């Protein structure tokens, strides 16, 4: 086993990592993954697995399906690992945006059933918020956070707010908010020296005040889900600090709806705990790429396909 538990964190991807076929090979080889997918279909009352494996892209990329799909593949991957290595406990877990709910489920704070329902609800609510108050998001490359905070403040106006949504890694930041404000901020970022300012193909302004319309209903959904104190240290998105209690976890995933995802600081916090290996459980290698930009000496391993498990031995 290549992974030293006291120096390893499991990290869980968020929206944008999805791809048709996700998890299919794993379910064909691992009974626990197969059981997890079947259970998810039963809980949701429709074949999410079919959308994940066969598409079409338009259905998988609908946020109401994307969010539970990513959660499902992540937890199936993590469960497979724990079935193969039952005594293994990582030093910490963390997830990017919706991946934070996957991390909480992996840490035992949230059951798979409640986590899946909560992630599905999150997708439904965020989609509705995007219909009530359409907005935009953009990736900004090559500008530091203090500069971009200033750019966003200057681009914002009454009723038209734009803010940093995802601090992904040094030089790669996503902004979010009212479409006109996002466009002004993109121009401002370029004037401030950004290498690129790229609009994202979304109408949902995640992690911004445009999510306010569904905040109360999201809070109620979080409060109604059974939650216990995490059994593994969880680094939260909002403050990039440990979520030690169920109350900490609830507060973080509520606040996260309109707050910045502090991914750079989260990886730095885990590095400060002595963690030098990150395992990305679920779909893709997006987070591993970000980790390389934040903690260049750290090792990264994907964990979503059968060959990934073999590579860890």
Phi and psi in degrees as GROMACS dihedral restraints (atoms count N, CA, C in turn):
[ dihedral_restraints ]
;  ai    aj    ak    al  type     phi  dphi    fc
    3     4     5     6     1   -81.0    20    10
    4     5     6     7     1   -11.4    20    10
    6     7     8     9     1  -101.0    20    10
    7     8     9    10     1   118.7    20    10
    9    10    11    12     1   -85.4    20    10
   10    11    12    13     1   116.7    20    10
   12    13    14    15     1   -55.7    20    10
   13    14    15    16     1   -38.0    20    10
   15    16    17    18     1   -75.3    20    10
   16    17    18    19     1    -8.4    20    10
   18    19    20    21     1  -123.1    20    10
   19    20    21    22     1    16.7    20    10
   21    22    23    24     1  -122.6    20    10
   22    23    24    25     1   136.2    20    10
   24    25    26    27     1  -119.6    20    10
   25    26    27    28     1   144.2    20    10
   27    28    29    30     1   -98.6    20    10
   28    29    30    31     1   131.5    20    10
   30    31    32    33     1  -122.0    20    10
   31    32    33    34     1   149.7    20    10
   33    34    35    36     1  -127.1    20    10
   34    35    36    37     1   125.5    20    10
   36    37    38    39     1   -72.6    20    10
   37    38    39    40     1   161.0    20    10
   39    40    41    42     1  -115.0    20    10
   40    41    42    43     1  -167.5    20    10
   42    43    44    45     1   -59.0    20    10
   43    44    45    46     1   138.3    20    10
   45    46    47    48     1   112.6    20    10
   46    47    48    49     1   -17.5    20    10
   48    49    50    51     1   -90.3    20    10
   49    50    51    52     1   -10.3    20    10
   51    52    53    54     1   -65.4    20    10
   52    53    54    55     1   148.5    20    10
   54    55    56    57     1  -154.8    20    10
   55    56    57    58     1   141.6    20    10
   57    58    59    60     1   -61.1    20    10
   58    59    60    61     1   133.5    20    10
   60    61    62    63     1   103.0    20    10
   61    62    63    64     1    -4.8    20    10
   63    64    65    66     1   -59.5    20    10
   64    65    66    67     1   120.3    20    10
   66    67    68    69     1    88.2    20    10
   67    68    69    70     1    -9.1    20    10
   69    70    71    72     1   -62.7    20    10
   70    71    72    73     1   -47.3    20    10
   72    73    74    75     1   -63.3    20    10
   73    74    75    76     1   -36.1    20    10
   75    76    77    78     1   -65.8    20    10
   76    77    78    79     1   -42.0    20    10
   78    79    80    81     1   -67.9    20    10
   79    80    81    82     1   -27.9    20    10
   81    82    83    84     1   -71.5    20    10
   82    83    84    85     1   -24.3    20    10
   84    85    86    87     1  -106.3    20    10
   85    86    87    88     1   -25.0    20    10
   87    88    89    90     1  -122.2    20    10
   88    89    90    91     1   120.3    20    10
   90    91    92    93     1   -61.4    20    10
   91    92    93    94     1   -38.7    20    10
   93    94    95    96     1   -65.2    20    10
   94    95    96    97     1   -35.8    20    10
   96    97    98    99     1   -67.6    20    10
   97    98    99   100     1   -42.0    20    10
   99   100   101   102     1   -59.8    20    10
  100   101   102   103     1   -45.7    20    10
  102   103   104   105     1   -62.5    20    10
  103   104   105   106     1   -39.2    20    10
  105   106   107   108     1   -65.9    20    10
  106   107   108   109     1   -43.1    20    10
  108   109   110   111     1   -65.0    20    10
  109   110   111   112     1   -42.8    20    10
  111   112   113   114     1   -64.1    20    10
  112   113   114   115     1   -39.5    20    10
  114   115   116   117     1   -64.9    20    10
  115   116   117   118     1   -39.6    20    10
  117   118   119   120     1   -62.0    20    10
  118   119   120   121     1   -44.2    20    10
  120   121   122   123     1   -59.6    20    10
  121   122   123   124     1   -40.1    20    10
  123   124   125   126     1   -68.2    20    10
  124   125   126   127     1   -42.0    20    10
  126   127   128   129     1   -63.6    20    10
  127   128   129   130     1   -44.8    20    10
  129   130   131   132     1   -79.1    20    10
  130   131   132   133     1   -22.7    20    10
  132   133   134   135     1    82.5    20    10
  133   134   135   136     1    13.4    20    10
  135   136   137   138     1  -154.1    20    10
  136   137   138   139     1   165.5    20    10
  138   139   140   141     1   -84.7    20    10
  139   140   141   142     1    78.0    20    10
  141   142   143   144     1   -58.3    20    10
  142   143   144   145     1   -35.0    20    10
  144   145   146   147     1   -59.2    20    10
  145   146   147   148     1   -37.1    20    10
  147   148   149   150     1   -65.5    20    10
  148   149   150   151     1   -40.0    20    10
  150   151   152   153     1   -65.1    20    10
  151   152   153   154     1   -40.7    20    10
  153   154   155   156     1   -65.9    20    10
  154   155   156   157     1   -38.9    20    10
  156   157   158   159     1   -88.3    20    10
  157   158   159   160     1   -32.9    20    10
  159   160   161   162     1  -119.7    20    10
  160   161   162   163     1    -5.5    20    10
  162   163   164   165     1    72.8    20    10
  163   164   165   166     1  -151.1    20    10
  165   166   167   168     1   -70.8    20    10
  166   167   168   169     1   168.1    20    10
  168   169   170   171     1   -51.5    20    10
  169   170   171   172     1   -40.9    20    10
  171   172   173   174     1   -61.0    20    10
  172   173   174   175     1   -36.1    20    10
  174   175   176   177     1   -73.7    20    10
  175   176   177   178     1   -43.2    20    10
  177   178   179   180     1   -66.1    20    10
  178   179   180   181     1   -35.3    20    10
  180   181   182   183     1   -82.5    20    10
  181   182   183   184     1    -3.7    20    10
  183   184   185   186     1   -69.4    20    10
  184   185   186   187     1   121.7    20    10
  186   187   188   189     1   -55.7    20    10
  187   188   189   190     1   -26.1    20    10
  189   190   191   192     1   -68.7    20    10
  190   191   192   193     1   -23.6    20    10
  192   193   194   195     1   -98.6    20    10
  193   194   195   196     1   -36.3    20    10
  195   196   197   198     1   -56.9    20    10
  196   197   198   199     1   -47.5    20    10
  198   199   200   201     1   -65.2    20    10
  199   200   201   202     1   -50.6    20    10
  201   202   203   204     1   -66.2    20    10
  202   203   204   205     1   -29.4    20    10
  204   205   206   207     1   -63.9    20    10
  205   206   207   208     1   -44.9    20    10
  207   208   209   210     1   -66.5    20    10
  208   209   210   211     1   -41.5    20    10
  210   211   212   213     1   -59.4    20    10
  211   212   213   214     1   -46.4    20    10
  213   214   215   216     1   -61.8    20    10
  214   215   216   217     1   -48.6    20    10
  216   217   218   219     1   -64.3    20    10
  217   218   219   220     1   -39.5    20    10
  219   220   221   222     1   -61.8    20    10
  220   221   222   223     1   -47.2    20    10
  222   223   224   225     1   -71.6    20    10
  223   224   225   226     1   -36.2    20    10
  225   226   227   228     1   -61.9    20    10
  226   227   228   229     1   -39.1    20    10
  228   229   230   231     1   -67.6    20    10
  229   230   231   232     1   -44.9    20    10
  231   232   233   234     1   -65.9    20    10
  232   233   234   235     1   -41.3    20    10
  234   235   236   237     1   -62.5    20    10
  235   236   237   238     1   -39.0    20    10
  237   238   239   240     1   -61.5    20    10
  238   239   240   241     1   -43.7    20    10
  240   241   242   243     1   -61.6    20    10
  241   242   243   244     1   -45.4    20    10
  243   244   245   246     1   -69.9    20    10
  244   245   246   247     1   -27.0    20    10
  246   247   248   249     1   -69.7    20    10
  247   248   249   250     1   -38.7    20    10
  249   250   251   252     1   -76.1    20    10
  250   251   252   253     1   -29.7    20    10
  252   253   254   255     1  -132.9    20    10
  253   254   255   256     1    73.3    20    10
  255   256   257   258     1   -64.1    20    10
  256   257   258   259     1   -22.1    20    10
  258   259   260   261     1   -96.3    20    10
  259   260   261   262     1     1.9    20    10
  261   262   263   264     1   -84.0    20    10
  262   263   264   265     1   126.2    20    10
  264   265   266   267     1  -128.3    20    10
  265   266   267   268     1   115.5    20    10
  267   268   269   270     1   -69.0    20    10
  268   269   270   271     1   163.2    20    10
  270   271   272   273     1   -71.3    20    10
  271   272   273   274     1   -27.8    20    10
  273   274   275   276     1  -165.7    20    10
  274   275   276   277     1   164.6    20    10
  276   277   278   279     1  -135.5    20    10
  277   278   279   280     1   154.7    20    10
  279   280   281   282     1  -158.1    20    10
  280   281   282   283     1   155.6    20    10
  282   283   284   285     1  -139.0    20    10
  283   284   285   286     1   150.4    20    10
  285   286   287   288     1   -90.4    20    10
  286   287   288   289     1   115.3    20    10
  288   289   290   291     1    58.2    20    10
  289   290   291   292     1  -116.4    20    10
  291   292   293   294     1   -61.4    20    10
  292   293   294   295     1   -23.2    20    10
  294   295   296   297     1   -60.8    20    10
  295   296   297   298     1   -18.7    20    10
  297   298   299   300     1   -63.4    20    10
  298   299   300   301     1   -33.3    20    10
  300   301   302   303     1   -70.5    20    10
  301   302   303   304     1   -34.8    20    10
  303   304   305   306     1   -63.0    20    10
  304   305   306   307     1   -42.4    20    10
  306   307   308   309     1   -62.2    20    10
  307   308   309   310     1   -41.6    20    10
  309   310   311   312     1   -65.6    20    10
  310   311   312   313     1   -37.0    20    10
  312   313   314   315     1   -67.3    20    10
  313   314   315   316     1   -41.7    20    10
  315   316   317   318     1   -63.0    20    10
  316   317   318   319     1   -32.9    20    10
  318   319   320   321     1   -83.0    20    10
  319   320   321   322     1     0.4    20    10
  321   322   323   324     1    81.4    20    10
  322   323   324   325     1     6.8    20    10
  324   325   326   327     1   -77.5    20    10
  325   326   327   328     1   -24.7    20    10
  327   328   329   330     1  -136.5    20    10
  328   329   330   331     1   133.7    20    10
  330   331   332   333     1   -71.4    20    10
  331   332   333   334     1   158.4    20    10
  333   334   335   336     1   -58.4    20    10
  334   335   336   337     1   -43.1    20    10
  336   337   338   339     1   -62.5    20    10
  337   338   339   340     1   -51.3    20    10
  339   340   341   342     1   -66.5    20    10
  340   341   342   343     1   -37.4    20    10
  342   343   344   345     1   -62.9    20    10
  343   344   345   346     1   -43.6    20    10
  345   346   347   348     1   -64.0    20    10
  346   347   348   349     1   -45.5    20    10
  348   349   350   351     1   -62.8    20    10
  349   350   351   352     1   -39.9    20    10
  351   352   353   354     1   -67.5    20    10
  352   353   354   355     1   -40.2    20    10
  354   355   356   357     1   -67.9    20    10
  355   356   357   358     1   -39.8    20    10
  357   358   359   360     1   -60.9    20    10
  358   359   360   361     1   -44.2    20    10
  360   361   362   363     1   -62.6    20    10
  361   362   363   364     1   -40.8    20    10
  363   364   365   366     1   -58.9    20    10
  364   365   366   367     1   -44.4    20    10
  366   367   368   369     1   -62.9    20    10
  367   368   369   370     1   -42.4    20    10
  369   370   371   372     1   -63.2    20    10
  370   371   372   373     1   -44.7    20    10
  372   373   374   375     1   -67.8    20    10
  373   374   375   376     1   -41.6    20    10
  375   376   377   378     1   -66.6    20    10
  376   377   378   379     1   -36.5    20    10
  378   379   380   381     1   -63.6    20    10
  379   380   381   382     1   -43.1    20    10
  381   382   383   384     1   -63.7    20    10
  382   383   384   385     1   -41.0    20    10
  384   385   386   387     1   -60.6    20    10
  385   386   387   388     1   -37.9    20    10
  387   388   389   390     1   -67.3    20    10
  388   389   390   391     1   -26.6    20    10
  390   391   392   393     1   -80.8    20    10
  391   392   393   394     1   -36.8    20    10
  393   394   395   396     1   -70.7    20    10
  394   395   396   397     1   -45.0    20    10
  396   397   398   399     1  -135.5    20    10
  397   398   399   400     1    79.7    20    10
  399   400   401   402     1   -59.3    20    10
  400   401   402   403     1   141.0    20    10
  402   403   404   405     1  -141.6    20    10
  403   404   405   406     1  -156.6    20    10
  405   406   407   408     1  -150.7    20    10
  406   407   408   409     1   168.6    20    10
  408   409   410   411     1  -139.4    20    10
  409   410   411   412     1   154.8    20    10
  411   412   413   414     1  -148.1    20    10
  412   413   414   415     1   144.7    20    10
  414   415   416   417     1   -92.7    20    10
  415   416   417   418     1   130.2    20    10
  417   418   419   420     1  -116.3    20    10
  418   419   420   421     1   124.1    20    10
  420   421   422   423     1  -112.1    20    10
  421   422   423   424     1   131.9    20    10
  423   424   425   426     1    90.0    20    10
  424   425   426   427     1    17.5    20    10
  426   427   428   429     1  -127.0    20    10
  427   428   429   430     1   138.7    20    10
  429   430   431   432     1   -78.8    20    10
  430   431   432   433     1   165.7    20    10
  432   433   434   435     1   -62.5    20    10
  433   434   435   436     1   -47.4    20    10
  435   436   437   438     1   -57.1    20    10
  436   437   438   439     1   -40.6    20    10
  438   439   440   441     1   -64.7    20    10
  439   440   441   442     1   -43.1    20    10
  441   442   443   444     1   -70.4    20    10
  442   443   444   445     1   -35.3    20    10
  444   445   446   447     1   -58.8    20    10
  445   446   447   448     1   -42.8    20    10
  447   448   449   450     1   -66.2    20    10
  448   449   450   451     1   -43.3    20    10
  450   451   452   453     1   -59.5    20    10
  451   452   453   454     1   -44.8    20    10
  453   454   455   456     1   -66.1    20    10
  454   455   456   457     1   -39.7    20    10
  456   457   458   459     1   -61.9    20    10
  457   458   459   460     1   -41.1    20    10
  459   460   461   462     1   -71.9    20    10
  460   461   462   463     1   -28.8    20    10
  462   463   464   465     1   -83.2    20    10
  463   464   465   466     1   -16.8    20    10
  465   466   467   468     1   -79.5    20    10
  466   467   468   469     1   151.0    20    10
  468   469   470   471     1  -143.0    20    10
  469   470   471   472     1   171.6    20    10
  471   472   473   474     1   -56.8    20    10
  472   473   474   475     1   121.2    20    10
  474   475   476   477     1    79.1    20    10
  475   476   477   478     1    -0.7    20    10
  477   478   479   480     1  -135.3    20    10
  478   479   480   481     1    86.4    20    10
  480   481   482   483     1  -100.9    20    10
  481   482   483   484     1   141.6    20    10
  483   484   485   486     1  -133.9    20    10
  484   485   486   487     1   142.0    20    10
  486   487   488   489     1  -150.0    20    10
  487   488   489   490     1   166.4    20    10
  489   490   491   492     1   -67.8    20    10
  490   491   492   493     1   126.0    20    10
  492   493   494   495     1  -101.0    20    10
  493   494   495   496     1   -43.7    20    10
  495   496   497   498     1  -132.1    20    10
  496   497   498   499     1   114.6    20    10
  498   499   500   501     1   -90.6    20    10
  499   500   501   502     1    86.9    20    10
  501   502   503   504     1   -75.6    20    10
  502   503   504   505     1   -46.2    20    10
  504   505   506   507     1  -169.9    20    10
  505   506   507   508     1   164.8    20    10
  507   508   509   510     1   -55.7    20    10
  508   509   510   511     1   124.3    20    10
  510   511   512   513     1    88.7    20    10
  511   512   513   514     1    -1.6    20    10
  513   514   515   516     1  -136.9    20    10
  514   515   516   517     1   105.6    20    10
  516   517   518   519     1  -132.1    20    10
  517   518   519   520     1   144.8    20    10
  519   520   521   522     1  -111.8    20    10
  520   521   522   523     1   132.5    20    10
  522   523   524   525     1  -106.8    20    10
  523   524   525   526     1   158.4    20    10
  525   526   527   528     1  -151.9    20    10
  526   527   528   529     1   146.4    20    10
  528   529   530   531     1   157.1    20    10
  529   530   531   532     1  -156.5    20    10
  531   532   533   534     1   -61.9    20    10
  532   533   534   535     1   139.6    20    10
  534   535   536   537     1   -56.8    20    10
  535   536   537   538     1   -44.5    20    10
  537   538   539   540     1   -64.2    20    10
  538   539   540   541     1   -39.0    20    10
  540   541   542   543     1   -69.0    20    10
  541   542   543   544     1   -37.6    20    10
  543   544   545   546     1   -62.1    20    10
  544   545   546   547     1   -42.2    20    10
  546   547   548   549     1   -63.9    20    10
  547   548   549   550     1   -40.6    20    10
  549   550   551   552     1   -65.0    20    10
  550   551   552   553     1   -39.9    20    10
  552   553   554   555     1   -68.1    20    10
  553   554   555   556     1   -35.5    20    10
  555   556   557   558     1   -61.8    20    10
  556   557   558   559     1   -43.9    20    10
  558   559   560   561     1   -64.4    20    10
  559   560   561   562     1   -41.0    20    10
  561   562   563   564     1   -65.5    20    10
  562   563   564   565     1   -37.9    20    10
  564   565   566   567     1   -65.0    20    10
  565   566   567   568     1   -41.7    20    10
  567   568   569   570     1   -63.0    20    10
  568   569   570   571     1   -40.3    20    10
  570   571   572   573     1   -65.7    20    10
  571   572   573   574     1   -28.2    20    10
  573   574   575   576     1   -87.2    20    10
  574   575   576   577     1     2.4    20    10
  576   577   578   579     1   108.4    20    10
  577   578   579   580     1    10.6    20    10
  579   580   581   582     1   -61.4    20    10
  580   581   582   583     1   138.6    20    10
  582   583   584   585     1   -69.7    20    10
  583   584   585   586     1   -40.5    20    10
  585   586   587   588     1  -149.1    20    10
  586   587   588   589     1   152.3    20    10
  588   589   590   591     1  -136.3    20    10
  589   590   591   592     1   107.6    20    10
  591   592   593   594     1  -116.2    20    10
  592   593   594   595     1   117.8    20    10
  594   595   596   597     1   -66.3    20    10
  595   596   597   598     1   140.6    20    10
  597   598   599   600     1   -93.4    20    10
  598   599   600   601     1   149.5    20    10
  600   601   602   603     1   -82.2    20    10
  601   602   603   604     1    65.0    20    10
  603   604   605   606     1  -137.8    20    10
  604   605   606   607     1   157.2    20    10
  606   607   608   609     1  -115.1    20    10
  607   608   609   610     1     2.2    20    10
  609   610   611   612     1  -100.4    20    10
  610   611   612   613     1   122.2    20    10
  612   613   614   615     1   -92.0    20    10
  613   614   615   616     1    74.7    20    10
  615   616   617   618     1   -63.3    20    10
  616   617   618   619     1   151.8    20    10
  618   619   620   621     1    55.3    20    10
  619   620   621   622     1    44.4    20    10
  621   622   623   624     1  -147.0    20    10
  622   623   624   625     1   170.0    20    10
  624   625   626   627     1   -62.7    20    10
  625   626   627   628     1   -12.6    20    10
  627   628   629   630     1   -70.1    20    10
  628   629   630   631     1    -6.4    20    10
  630   631   632   633     1   -88.5    20    10
  631   632   633   634     1     0.4    20    10
  633   634   635   636     1   -59.3    20    10
  634   635   636   637     1   -32.0    20    10
  636   637   638   639     1   -63.3    20    10
  637   638   639   640     1   -23.9    20    10
  639   640   641   642     1  -113.5    20    10
  640   641   642   643     1     5.9    20    10
  642   643   644   645     1   -60.2    20    10
  643   644   645   646     1   -45.9    20    10
  645   646   647   648     1   -63.5    20    10
  646   647   648   649     1   -42.0    20    10
  648   649   650   651     1   -67.6    20    10
  649   650   651   652     1   -35.9    20    10
  651   652   653   654     1   -65.2    20    10
  652   653   654   655     1   -42.9    20    10
  654   655   656   657     1   -58.2    20    10
  655   656   657   658     1   -41.7    20    10
  657   658   659   660     1   -65.0    20    10
  658   659   660   661     1   -40.4    20    10
  660   661   662   663     1   -64.0    20    10
  661   662   663   664     1   -41.9    20    10
  663   664   665   666     1   -64.8    20    10
  664   665   666   667     1   -43.0    20    10
  666   667   668   669     1   -67.0    20    10
  667   668   669   670     1   -28.2    20    10
  669   670   671   672     1   -82.8    20    10
  670   671   672   673     1   -13.4    20    10
  672   673   674   675     1   -82.9    20    10
  673   674   675   676     1   133.0    20    10
  675   676   677   678     1   -66.9    20    10
  676   677   678   679     1   133.6    20    10
  678   679   680   681     1  -144.5    20    10
  679   680   681   682     1   141.5    20    10
  681   682   683   684     1  -124.6    20    10
  682   683   684   685     1   171.7    20    10
  684   685   686   687     1   -63.0    20    10
  685   686   687   688     1   136.7    20    10
  687   688   689   690     1   -59.4    20    10
  688   689   690   691     1   142.4    20    10
  690   691   692   693     1   -90.5    20    10
  691   692   693   694     1   -12.5    20    10
  693   694   695   696     1  -126.7    20    10
  694   695   696   697     1   140.7    20    10
  696   697   698   699     1   -56.1    20    10
  697   698   699   700     1   130.8    20    10
  699   700   701   702     1  -116.9    20    10
  700   701   702   703     1   127.3    20    10
  702   703   704   705     1   -95.1    20    10
  703   704   705   706     1   119.8    20    10
  705   706   707   708     1   -85.1    20    10
  706   707   708   709     1   158.0    20    10
  708   709   710   711     1   -71.8    20    10
  709   710   711   712     1   -37.7    20    10
  711   712   713   714     1   -73.8    20    10
  712   713   714   715     1   -41.2    20    10
  714   715   716   717     1  -115.9    20    10
  715   716   717   718     1    -3.2    20    10
  717   718   719   720     1    54.9    20    10
  718   719   720   721     1    39.1    20    10
  720   721   722   723     1  -133.2    20    10
  721   722   723   724     1   170.6    20    10
  723   724   725   726     1   -70.4    20    10
  724   725   726   727     1   136.7    20    10
  726   727   728   729     1   -96.5    20    10
  727   728   729   730     1   100.4    20    10
  729   730   731   732     1   -91.1    20    10
  730   731   732   733     1   -21.5    20    10
  732   733   734   735     1  -128.2    20    10
  733   734   735   736     1   165.9    20    10
  735   736   737   738     1   -60.3    20    10
  736   737   738   739     1   -36.7    20    10
  738   739   740   741     1   -64.9    20    10
  739   740   741   742     1   -42.3    20    10
  741   742   743   744     1   -56.2    20    10
  742   743   744   745     1   -45.6    20    10
  744   745   746   747     1   -64.1    20    10
  745   746   747   748     1   -45.6    20    10
  747   748   749   750     1   -59.2    20    10
  748   749   750   751     1   -46.9    20    10
  750   751   752   753     1   -61.8    20    10
  751   752   753   754     1   -39.1    20    10
  753   754   755   756     1   -69.0    20    10
  754   755   756   757     1   -44.9    20    10
  756   757   758   759     1   -75.9    20    10
  757   758   759   760     1   -19.0    20    10
  759   760   761   762     1   -72.7    20    10
  760   761   762   763     1   -52.8    20    10
  762   763   764   765     1   -64.1    20    10
  763   764   765   766     1   -30.6    20    10
  765   766   767   768     1   -57.7    20    10
  766   767   768   769     1   -27.4    20    10
  768   769   770   771     1   -57.2    20    10
  769   770   771   772     1   -36.3    20    10
  771   772   773   774     1  -117.0    20    10
  772   773   774   775     1     6.8    20    10
  774   775   776   777     1  -111.1    20    10
  775   776   777   778     1   164.5    20    10
  777   778   779   780     1   -68.2    20    10
  778   779   780   781     1   138.1    20    10
  780   781   782   783     1   -85.3    20    10
  781   782   783   784     1   109.3    20    10
  783   784   785   786     1   -90.5    20    10
  784   785   786   787     1    70.0    20    10
  786   787   788   789     1   -73.1    20    10
  787   788   789   790     1   -40.2    20    10
  789   790   791   792     1   -57.3    20    10
  790   791   792   793     1   -48.7    20    10
  792   793   794   795     1   -67.7    20    10
  793   794   795   796     1   -31.1    20    10
  795   796   797   798     1   -65.2    20    10
  796   797   798   799     1   -45.4    20    10
  798   799   800   801     1   -65.3    20    10
  799   800   801   802     1   -40.4    20    10
  801   802   803   804     1   -62.9    20    10
  802   803   804   805     1   -38.3    20    10
  804   805   806   807     1   -63.1    20    10
  805   806   807   808     1   -42.2    20    10
  807   808   809   810     1   -68.8    20    10
  808   809   810   811     1   -37.6    20    10
  810   811   812   813     1   -60.1    20    10
  811   812   813   814     1   -38.8    20    10
  813   814   815   816     1   -66.2    20    10
  814   815   816   817     1   -19.5    20    10
  816   817   818   819     1   -85.2    20    10
  817   818   819   820     1     0.5    20    10
  819   820   821   822     1    93.7    20    10
  820   821   822   823     1    10.5    20    10
  822   823   824   825     1   -83.4    20    10
  823   824   825   826     1   127.9    20    10
  825   826   827   828     1  -129.0    20    10
  826   827   828   829     1     8.8    20    10
  828   829   830   831     1  -136.2    20    10
  829   830   831   832     1   131.7    20    10
  831   832   833   834     1  -124.6    20    10
  832   833   834   835     1   128.3    20    10
  834   835   836   837     1  -111.0    20    10
  835   836   837   838     1   119.0    20    10
  837   838   839   840     1   -92.4    20    10
  838   839   840   841     1   101.4    20    10
  840   841   842   843     1   -88.4    20    10
  841   842   843   844     1   116.2    20    10
  843   844   845   846     1   127.3    20    10
  844   845   846   847     1  -137.9    20    10
  846   847   848   849     1   -97.4    20    10
  847   848   849   850     1   129.5    20    10
  849   850   851   852     1    84.1    20    10
  850   851   852   853     1  -175.0    20    10
  852   853   854   855     1  -133.2    20    10
  853   854   855   856     1    25.4    20    10
  855   856   857   858     1   -59.1    20    10
  856   857   858   859     1   -48.6    20    10
  858   859   860   861     1   -67.5    20    10
  859   860   861   862     1   -36.2    20    10
  861   862   863   864     1   -59.7    20    10
  862   863   864   865     1   -38.2    20    10
  864   865   866   867     1   -64.5    20    10
  865   866   867   868     1   -37.8    20    10
  867   868   869   870     1   -69.2    20    10
  868   869   870   871     1   -41.1    20    10
  870   871   872   873     1   -57.4    20    10
  871   872   873   874     1   -41.2    20    10
  873   874   875   876     1   -59.3    20    10
  874   875   876   877     1   -31.1    20    10
  876   877   878   879     1   -81.7    20    10
  877   878   879   880     1   -18.4    20    10
  879   880   881   882     1   -99.8    20    10
  880   881   882   883     1   -47.6    20    10
  882   883   884   885     1  -126.4    20    10
  883   884   885   886     1    84.2    20    10
  885   886   887   888     1   -63.0    20    10
  886   887   888   889     1   -23.6    20    10
  888   889   890   891     1   -86.4    20    10
  889   890   891   892     1    -8.3    20    10
  891   892   893   894     1   -74.5    20    10
  892   893   894   895     1   151.8    20    10
  894   895   896   897     1   -93.6    20    10
  895   896   897   898     1   146.0    20    10
  897   898   899   900     1  -127.9    20    10
  898   899   900   901     1   138.3    20    10
  900   901   902   903     1  -134.7    20    10
  901   902   903   904     1   130.7    20    10
  903   904   905   906     1   -78.2    20    10
  904   905   906   907     1   154.9    20    10
  906   907   908   909     1  -148.4    20    10
  907   908   909   910     1    83.0    20    10
  909   910   911   912     1  -149.1    20    10
  910   911   912   913     1   -17.1    20    10
  912   913   914   915     1  -120.1    20    10
  913   914   915   916     1   158.3    20    10
  915   916   917   918     1   -52.6    20    10
  916   917   918   919     1   -42.1    20    10
  918   919   920   921     1   -65.7    20    10
  919   920   921   922     1   -24.2    20    10
  921   922   923   924     1   -64.7    20    10
  922   923   924   925     1   -37.2    20    10
  924   925   926   927     1   -68.7    20    10
  925   926   927   928     1   -40.1    20    10
  927   928   929   930     1   -63.3    20    10
  928   929   930   931     1   -36.0    20    10
  930   931   932   933     1   -68.4    20    10
  931   932   933   934     1   -17.9    20    10
  933   934   935   936     1   -84.5    20    10
  934   935   936   937     1   -14.6    20    10
